[in-house]
Amino acid sequence: MDGIKYAVFTEKSIRLLRNNQYTSNVESGSTRTEIKHWIELFFGVKVIAMNSHRLPVKGRRMGPIMRHTMHYRRMIITLQPGYSIPLLLEKRTALN
């Protein structure tokens, strides 16, 4: 599970939850088959589709040198009907 950084919670990703689609940021070097295998193994679900895109690069100036900070891509993972992944928001509300 080293390739999966964290789950993403934006307006679009919350809207996609109704279609049984989950969004997360992953390492840019990870392949789709690796991530599919990790998710199926760790969460015990069946993945039917995966879409990915690279996010726009953000620059960080360090003196006269401009560096790039984004080294990951976003995956939208579609699960078979009947499967679900427990959300991280449940843990946050328990602490409040």
N, C-alpha and C positions, 0 to 999 in steps of 0.2 A: 504494500500500500504506500510505498515511498513516492510513487509517481503522482498520486492524487494529493493536491495541496489543501484545498478546502472547498466547501459548498458555497455557492453564490446565491444570495437572496436579493434580487432586484424585482422591480415590478413585472418585468417580462418573465423571469424565472418562476415567480409565484403564480403567474397566469398559466404557465406551462405545467404546473403541478396537477391541474385539472385533467390534462391529457396524459397523465402518468409519465411525464418527462422531467428529469432532474438535471440540474445544471451545476457544474463544478469546474474549478480551474485545475489543470494538470501540468506536469512538467512538459516542456516543449519537445524533449527527446523521447518521450513515451509514445509507443505505437497504439493504434486503436485496439489491436488484439490483446495487448498487455493489459490495457485498462479494462477491457471487457472481461478478461479473465479475473482480474483483481476484484471487480465489483461483484461478479457472479460468485466467486469464492468467499469473499468477506461477508456480504450481505445475504447470500443464499437466494438470489433472485435470478430471473431469466431476462437477458438483454436482447431486444429484437432490432434496435437501430441505434447508431451513434453518429452525431454530427459534430464537427469541430471547426473552429476558426481561430485565427491568431488575432489577438487584441492589438490596437494601435500602440506603437512604441512611444513611451514617454521618455523624454530626455532629462538628464540631470547634469547641471553644469558644475564642474569641479575645477575652478580656475579657468584657464583658457581651453580646457578639454571638455567636450560634450560626451557624456556616457549615456547608455540606454539602460533602463531599469526593468523592463518587462521581459521575463524569460519564461513565459508560460502561455498556454492556450486554453480556450474555454471549450468544454465538451457538453453537449446536450444529449443525455442518455435516455432512450425510450425503453420502458419495461413492458413485459407482457401484461395484459389485464389480469388482475388478481394479485399481483406482486406490488410491494411498496418498500421504500427505504425509510427508516425512522429519521426524522429531521432533527437537526441540532437545536432548533428553537425550543423544543420541549425541555431540554436541560436548562436553558437560560431562564425560562419562565418559572421553573421550580426553585431557582435561587432567589428570585425577586420577591 
